[in-house]
Amino acid sequence: MPSDAAGGALPAVTLVLGGARSGKSRHAEALVERQPGACLYLATAEPGDAEMAERIAAHKARRGRRWQTLEEPLDLVGALGRAARPDGAVLVDCLTLWLSNLFGSSRDAARESARLIDALPGLAGPVVFVSNEVGLGIHPANALARRFVDQAGRLHQDLGQAAQSVIFMAAGLPLVLKAVGSRSPGESESCDGAPHPSTGSG
């Protein structure tokens, strides 16, 4: 199946990462809108205050009438199982808000993340995940924040391995980290052209 980065059909799983206001949501929406069929926005945000409610309303207005919206702050795996379909695409925005909701509800974020990865092969249609890359800034000063950053990083690594397409956004510009048909991250090419696992410790 052609890569979404080249404007073809979406692969089964796409991950779009970036910092705040990097353009990641707009880019992910554009990927889904290029596909025929339904566009379903699976929102993990909860309108906890007026500012967040305003953000959610602005996102809905920007997406337009073609989009259907489903809100699910906690049971992402169950919602994806019900929403994914072969005649459309699902956009999950975003994974870091989902993790934050799990932490706030005292759920096991590591277990829920593992459930998500395990569920991906069984989904009935393509899914685009949006997530904030929170590990590039200053190391958090408190233990809870450090746990959150660590869990987000582990989820991103696991999802990056499972996804066929991974895109990093900066200044509104996409950097394709992984595309359909490319070697998996952590593999380098040997002298005879065959890929082999990298021995780097980073």
C-alpha positions in Angstrom: 0.0 0.0 0.0 1.4 3.4 -0.9 2.6 5.8 1.9 0.3 8.6 3.0 3.4 10.8 3.0 3.3 10.5 -0.8 -0.4 11.3 -1.0 -1.6 7.8 -1.5 -3.9 5.6 0.6 -3.4 5.7 4.3 -1.7 2.7 5.9 -3.3 0.9 8.8 -1.5 3.0 11.5 0.0 6.5 11.2 1.6 8.5 14.1 1.9 12.2 13.9 4.2 13.7 16.6 5.1 17.3 17.4 5.3 20.0 20.0 2.6 22.5 20.9 1.4 24.5 17.9 3.7 22.5 15.6 0.9 21.9 13.1 0.4 18.3 14.0 -3.4 18.3 14.2 -3.9 20.2 10.9 -1.5 17.8 9.1 -3.2 14.8 10.6 -6.6 16.1 9.6 -5.4 16.7 6.0 -4.1 13.1 5.8 -7.6 11.8 6.8 -9.5 14.2 4.5 -7.5 13.1 1.5 -9.1 9.7 1.9 -12.5 8.7 0.5 -15.3 7.9 2.9 -16.0 8.9 6.4 -13.8 11.1 8.6 -14.2 10.3 12.3 -12.5 12.5 14.9 -11.9 10.5 18.2 -11.3 13.2 20.8 -9.7 12.4 24.1 -9.9 16.0 25.5 -12.4 16.9 28.2 -13.7 20.5 28.5 -12.5 20.9 32.1 -12.6 24.7 31.9 -13.7 27.6 29.7 -10.4 27.8 27.8 -10.4 24.1 26.9 -14.0 24.3 25.9 -13.1 27.2 23.6 -10.2 25.2 22.1 -12.5 22.2 21.4 -15.1 24.4 19.8 -12.5 26.0 17.5 -11.2 22.5 16.4 -14.8 21.4 15.6 -15.5 24.5 13.6 -12.2 24.1 11.6 -13.0 20.5 10.7 -16.3 21.2 9.0 -19.3 19.1 8.3 -17.6 16.0 6.7 -16.3 15.1 10.1 -18.1 13.1 12.8 -16.9 13.5 16.4 -16.7 10.9 19.1 -15.5 11.8 22.5 -13.8 9.2 24.7 -11.3 10.3 27.4 -10.5 6.9 28.8 -11.6 3.7 26.9 -9.6 4.5 23.7 -9.2 0.8 22.8 -13.0 0.1 23.0 -13.8 3.3 21.1 -11.4 2.4 18.3 -12.8 -1.1 18.1 -16.3 0.4 17.5 -15.2 3.3 15.3 -12.6 1.9 12.9 -14.1 0.9 9.5 -12.8 -0.1 6.1 -14.7 2.7 4.3 -13.3 5.6 6.3 -10.4 6.7 8.6 -10.2 7.6 12.3 -8.1 10.4 13.7 -7.2 10.1 17.4 -6.3 13.5 18.9 -4.5 13.2 21.1 -2.6 10.4 22.9 -0.9 12.6 25.5 -4.3 13.9 26.7 -5.5 10.3 26.9 -2.5 9.4 29.0 -3.1 12.5 31.2 -6.7 11.3 31.7 -5.5 7.8 32.6 -3.1 9.3 35.2 -5.9 11.5 36.6 -8.3 8.6 37.0 -5.6 6.4 38.6 -5.8 3.9 35.8 -2.7 1.8 34.9 -1.4 3.8 31.9 1.2 1.2 31.0 -1.4 -1.5 30.8 -3.8 0.6 28.8 -0.9 1.5 26.4 -0.1 -2.1 26.0 -3.8 -2.9 25.2 -3.7 -0.2 22.6 -0.7 -1.6 20.8 -2.1 -5.1 21.0 -5.4 -4.0 19.5 -3.9 -2.2 16.4 -3.7 -5.3 14.1 -7.4 -6.1 14.6 -8.8 -2.7 13.7 -11.1 -2.7 10.7 -9.8 0.5 9.1 -6.9 3.1 9.1 -6.1 5.2 12.1 -4.1 8.4 12.5 -2.8 9.1 16.0 -1.7 12.6 17.1 0.6 13.0 20.1 2.7 15.7 21.8 6.4 15.0 21.9 7.0 16.0 25.5 10.5 14.6 26.0 12.4 17.4 24.3 12.2 20.0 27.0 13.5 20.5 30.5 13.5 17.4 32.7 10.4 17.6 35.0 11.0 18.6 38.6 8.5 16.2 40.2 8.0 12.5 40.2 4.5 12.4 38.7 5.6 14.6 35.7 8.6 12.4 35.2 6.4 9.3 35.2 4.2 10.9 32.6 7.0 11.8 30.3 8.5 8.3 30.6 5.2 6.7 29.8 4.6 9.0 26.8 8.0 8.2 25.5 7.5 4.4 25.9 4.1 4.7 24.1 5.6 6.7 21.3 8.4 4.1 20.8 6.0 1.2 20.8 3.5 2.9 18.5 6.4 4.0 16.2 7.4 0.4 15.8 3.8 -0.7 15.1 3.0 2.1 12.8 3.6 2.0 9.0 4.0 5.8 8.9 5.5 8.2 11.5 5.7 11.9 10.9 7.3 14.6 13.1 6.0 18.1 12.8 8.0 21.3 13.4 7.0 24.8 12.3 4.1 23.4 10.4 6.4 21.2 8.3 6.3 17.4 8.2 9.5 15.3 8.6 8.8 11.7 7.6 10.6 9.5 10.1 9.1 6.2 8.8 7.2 5.4 5.7 5.6 2.2 4.3 8.3 0.0 2.9 11.1 1.6 4.8 13.3 -0.2 7.3 12.2 -0.3 10.9 13.8 2.2 13.3 16.8 0.6 15.0 17.9 -1.2 11.8 21.0 -0.2 9.8 22.1 -1.6 6.4 25.1 -4.0 6.3 27.7 -4.0 3.6 25.8 -6.5 1.5 22.7 -4.4 1.6 20.8 -6.5 4.0 19.3 -4.8 7.1 20.5 -5.8 10.5 19.7 -4.5 14.0 21.6 -1.6 15.2 23.9 -2.1 18.2 23.7 1.5 19.4 22.6 2.0 23.0 20.7 5.2 22.4 
